[in-house]
Amino acid sequence: MKKTLIIYWAILLAIMASADIYMAGDSIMAEYKPTEFPQYGWGQALKAFMKDPSQLHNCARSGWSARRFRESGRWEKNIASKLNKGDWVIVSFGHNDSNKKRNKDPKNDYSTPEEYKTFLVSFATDVRAKGANIAFATSIAHSDGFVEKDGVLTVDGGVKGLGPYVQAMREVAAKTGAPLLDLNRYAEENLPKLGLEKAKSFYMFVKPGESPNYPNGKNDAAHVRDAGAYFYAKAAVEMARAQKLSIADLWKDPKSVPWVPVSSANN
């Protein structure tokens, strides 16, 4: 009996160690080229936390929503059809889903919160049908929600229409029993500790002359640069470890992965 248990656990550990992680999301999660640096996706930064980076498959696309990810066939082709038992999928949308300006063909991204829930539930259903695991990650906070008064920073993660979609994902996670990596709440609770200047330095506010990729500078309050991507990737790892999810076995201890500035030459 004891020998059987040892074999069982050895097989289980081998399956867990060989599991892959697939990421479905938008521009906040996506990969960026060196010519777009310092813009960086938190899924891109997650590579630094992987014990084996080859097991991470970032399928996120800039400008895409849950609706387009599903209806375009990208979900089935790049993720659902490739899943094996024990794999993980991290789903993170919201920014494009909530934008009513995107409610037009042929690339309709907008969904009502209820429609958004339907797409999220369908992702969970597909993943579990393959014996794989799903985790939902809420949208990161938009920096337009950063307000400092009398030296105290408050962060509203629901600005720019994100609130109902963040809440919709929380409700779907609760309904389906899927783990939730609540990056939005993490931002609300932890960015105020850093202050406004530090918090905004995580986002794509590039001064003229600072980067050869943006000689005239750039003011983008939604997307993050390498430091912000690291901040949110580390948050996801910490939350997975706190929830004792098996996906955490594929990641290094976040304390052993210090922040190292990325350069345009090695990203």
C-alpha positions as semicolon CSV with decimal commas, in nm:
position;residue;x (nm);y (nm);z (nm)
1;M;0,000;0,000;0,000
2;K;0,279;0,237;0,095
3;K;0,465;0,164;-0,229
4;T;0,147;0,230;-0,428
5;L;0,103;0,568;-0,261
6;I;0,463;0,661;-0,334
7;I;0,416;0,574;-0,702
8;Y;0,087;0,768;-0,711
9;W;0,245;1,082;-0,568
10;A;0,547;1,048;-0,796
11;I;0,319;1,034;-1,101
12;L;0,112;1,326;-0,973
13;L;0,421;1,539;-0,915
14;A;0,550;1,452;-1,261
15;I;0,220;1,562;-1,419
16;M;0,223;1,887;-1,223
17;A;0,583;1,959;-1,320
18;S;0,505;1,906;-1,688
19;A;0,192;2,123;-1,691
20;D;0,182;2,421;-1,921
21;I;0,032;2,766;-1,862
22;Y;-0,170;2,940;-2,133
23;M;-0,262;3,306;-2,108
24;A;-0,570;3,460;-2,272
25;G;-0,601;3,834;-2,243
26;D;-0,555;4,180;-2,387
27;S;-0,275;4,433;-2,425
28;I;-0,212;4,453;-2,051
29;M;-0,103;4,087;-2,057
30;A;0,045;4,064;-2,408
31;E;0,403;4,042;-2,535
32;Y;0,573;4,348;-2,683
33;K;0,856;4,384;-2,932
34;P;1,185;4,557;-2,846
35;T;1,074;4,842;-3,074
36;E;0,779;4,902;-2,838
37;F;0,985;4,906;-2,518
38;P;0,939;5,019;-2,240
39;Q;0,580;4,899;-2,290
40;Y;0,553;4,553;-2,139
41;G;0,277;4,306;-2,058
42;W;0,246;4,141;-1,719
43;G;0,223;3,805;-1,896
44;Q;0,556;3,891;-2,056
45;A;0,705;3,971;-1,715
46;L;0,571;3,642;-1,577
47;K;0,845;3,459;-1,768
48;A;1,097;3,571;-1,507
49;F;0,901;3,381;-1,241
50;M;0,877;3,054;-1,437
51;K;1,095;2,763;-1,334
52;D;1,080;2,662;-1,699
53;P;0,984;2,956;-1,926
54;S;0,910;2,717;-2,214
55;Q;0,597;2,607;-2,027
56;L;0,442;2,953;-2,054
57;H;0,237;3,032;-2,365
58;N;0,122;3,392;-2,378
59;C;-0,163;3,405;-2,630
60;A;-0,288;3,750;-2,528
61;R;-0,348;4,004;-2,805
62;S;-0,334;4,380;-2,788
63;G;-0,675;4,537;-2,842
64;W;-0,870;4,214;-2,806
65;S;-1,167;4,134;-2,586
66;A;-1,315;3,812;-2,451
67;R;-1,575;3,830;-2,727
68;R;-1,324;3,856;-3,010
69;F;-1,097;3,596;-2,853
70;R;-1,387;3,351;-2,860
71;E;-1,562;3,447;-3,184
72;S;-1,246;3,482;-3,393
73;G;-1,149;3,122;-3,322
74;R;-0,826;3,222;-3,149
75;W;-0,940;3,064;-2,821
76;E;-1,002;2,726;-2,981
77;K;-0,698;2,728;-3,209
78;N;-0,435;2,861;-2,970
79;I;-0,555;2,736;-2,634
80;A;-0,854;2,500;-2,603
81;S;-0,733;2,254;-2,870
82;K;-0,388;2,233;-2,711
83;L;-0,482;2,174;-2,349
84;N;-0,378;1,861;-2,165
85;K;-0,486;1,735;-1,828
86;G;-0,330;1,939;-1,550
87;D;-0,255;2,246;-1,763
88;W;-0,355;2,593;-1,650
89;V;-0,520;2,882;-1,830
90;I;-0,515;3,238;-1,694
91;V;-0,789;3,458;-1,841
92;S;-0,772;3,837;-1,806
93;F;-0,991;4,075;-2,007
94;G;-1,199;4,384;-1,939
95;H;-1,039;4,693;-2,088
96;N;-1,168;4,641;-2,442
97;D;-1,485;4,456;-2,342
98;S;-1,604;4,764;-2,153
99;N;-1,535;5,014;-2,434
100;K;-1,861;5,098;-2,614
101;K;-1,666;5,263;-2,896
102;R;-1,564;4,911;-2,994
103;N;-1,926;4,805;-3,047
104;K;-1,897;4,776;-3,425
105;D;-1,818;4,522;-3,694
106;P;-1,602;4,362;-3,814
107;K;-1,401;4,360;-3,489
108;N;-1,671;4,395;-3,229
109;D;-1,510;4,386;-2,886
110;Y;-1,776;4,540;-2,665
111;S;-1,996;4,324;-2,445
112;T;-2,244;4,409;-2,174
113;P;-2,136;4,284;-1,830
114;E;-2,384;3,995;-1,863
115;E;-2,250;3,899;-2,206
116;Y;-1,898;3,924;-2,067
117;K;-1,993;3,676;-1,795
118;T;-2,118;3,434;-2,060
119;F;-1,784;3,439;-2,239
120;L;-1,592;3,384;-1,915
121;V;-1,813;3,090;-1,817
122;S;-1,762;2,936;-2,163
123;F;-1,386;2,955;-2,119
124;A;-1,410;2,776;-1,785
125;T;-1,634;2,507;-1,934
126;D;-1,391;2,437;-2,219
127;V;-1,087;2,425;-1,992
128;R;-1,244;2,186;-1,744
129;A;-1,369;1,959;-2,022
130;K;-1,002;1,894;-2,098
131;G;-0,919;1,819;-1,734
132;A;-0,724;2,144;-1,714
133;N;-0,750;2,432;-1,467
134;I;-0,859;2,792;-1,508
135;A;-0,784;3,105;-1,308
136;F;-0,937;3,447;-1,368
137;A;-0,728;3,762;-1,327
138;T;-0,914;4,091;-1,297
139;S;-0,810;4,393;-1,502
140;I;-0,532;4,602;-1,356
141;A;-0,618;4,950;-1,232
142;H;-0,623;5,234;-1,485
143;S;-0,400;5,515;-1,360
144;D;-0,674;5,774;-1,421
145;G;-0,809;5,634;-1,096
146;F;-0,506;5,753;-0,898
147;V;-0,587;6,055;-0,681
148;E;-0,349;6,207;-0,427
149;K;-0,480;6,447;-0,164
150;D;-0,277;6,582;0,126
151;G;-0,001;6,337;0,041
152;V;-0,232;6,035;0,055
153;L;-0,291;5,830;-0,260
154;T;-0,620;5,654;-0,325
155;V;-0,672;5,415;-0,614
156;D;-1,010;5,356;-0,776
157;G;-0,983;5,042;-0,985
158;G;-1,324;5,091;-1,142
159;V;-1,264;5,401;-1,354
160;K;-1,291;5,410;-1,735
161;G;-1,588;5,174;-1,715
162;L;-1,388;4,887;-1,567
163;G;-1,587;4,853;-1,244
164;P;-1,880;4,640;-1,371
165;Y;-1,644;4,410;-1,562
166;V;-1,411;4,358;-1,269
167;Q;-1,714;4,274;-1,057
168;A;-1,851;4,044;-1,330
169;M;-1,528;3,844;-1,327
170;R;-1,539;3,817;-0,950
171;E;-1,893;3,685;-0,970
172;V;-1,807;3,430;-1,238
173;A;-1,509;3,308;-1,036
174;A;-1,733;3,264;-0,733
175;K;-2,008;3,094;-0,936
176;T;-1,776;2,851;-1,112
177;G;-1,543;2,795;-0,816
178;A;-1,246;2,912;-1,022
179;P;-0,949;3,075;-0,847
180;L;-0,938;3,454;-0,870
181;L;-0,619;3,656;-0,901
182;D;-0,766;3,993;-0,816
183;L;-0,507;4,229;-0,962
184;N;-0,753;4,517;-0,951
185;R;-0,804;4,491;-0,577
186;Y;-0,432;4,430;-0,527
187;A;-0,366;4,763;-0,698
188;E;-0,624;4,943;-0,484
189;E;-0,468;4,804;-0,167
190;N;-0,097;4,821;-0,248
191;L;-0,029;5,110;-0,484
192;P;-0,131;5,370;-0,219
193;K;0,160;5,245;-0,007
194;L;0,399;5,355;-0,282
195;G;0,266;5,706;-0,341
196;L;0,151;5,874;-0,660
197;E;0,490;5,928;-0,824
198;K;0,600;5,567;-0,781
199;A;0,259;5,428;-0,880
200;K;0,249;5,633;-1,202
201;S;0,607;5,530;-1,284
202;F;0,469;5,181;-1,348
203;Y;0,262;5,311;-1,639
204;M;0,351;5,428;-1,988
205;F;0,437;5,787;-1,909
206;V;0,751;5,832;-2,117
207;K;0,932;6,164;-2,122
208;P;1,055;6,312;-2,453
209;G;1,405;6,182;-2,518
210;E;1,377;5,906;-2,256
211;S;1,331;5,625;-2,508
212;P;1,445;5,604;-2,871
213;N;1,120;5,422;-2,943
214;Y;0,919;5,726;-2,834
215;P;1,135;6,030;-2,915
216;N;0,845;6,267;-2,848
217;G;0,743;6,084;-2,533
218;K;0,416;5,909;-2,458
219;N;0,137;5,957;-2,206
220;D;-0,056;5,633;-2,175
221;A;-0,250;5,596;-1,851
222;A;-0,373;5,242;-1,921
223;H;-0,070;5,034;-2,018
224;V;0,230;4,946;-1,805
225;R;0,601;4,953;-1,866
226;D;0,847;4,689;-1,748
227;A;0,838;4,789;-1,381
228;G;0,459;4,784;-1,373
229;A;0,446;4,450;-1,553
230;Y;0,677;4,305;-1,287
231;F;0,459;4,452;-1,011
232;Y;0,145;4,283;-1,143
233;A;0,315;3,955;-1,240
234;K;0,460;3,924;-0,891
235;A;0,116;3,997;-0,746
236;A;-0,033;3,710;-0,948
237;V;0,236;3,472;-0,824
238;E;0,189;3,581;-0,463
239;M;-0,189;3,535;-0,481
240;A;-0,156;3,189;-0,638
241;R;0,083;3,084;-0,363
242;A;-0,146;3,225;-0,093
243;Q;-0,436;3,020;-0,236
244;K;-0,211;2,710;-0,257
245;L;-0,288;2,660;-0,625
246;S;-0,090;2,394;-0,811
247;I;0,005;2,653;-1,073
248;A;0,234;2,803;-0,809
249;D;0,449;2,491;-0,831
250;L;0,554;2,606;-1,179
251;W;0,676;2,939;-1,043
252;K;0,979;3,036;-0,841
253;D;0,945;3,186;-0,495
254;P;0,874;3,554;-0,579
255;K;1,122;3,657;-0,310
256;S;1,395;3,497;-0,522
257;V;1,303;3,701;-0,831
258;P;1,419;4,059;-0,768
259;W;1,317;4,345;-0,991
260;V;1,581;4,394;-1,259
261;P;1,518;4,677;-1,507
262;V;1,468;4,550;-1,858
263;S;1,660;4,713;-2,142
264;S;1,536;4,745;-2,499
265;A;1,826;4,523;-2,599
266;N;1,734;4,221;-2,386
267;N;1,355;4,221;-2,360
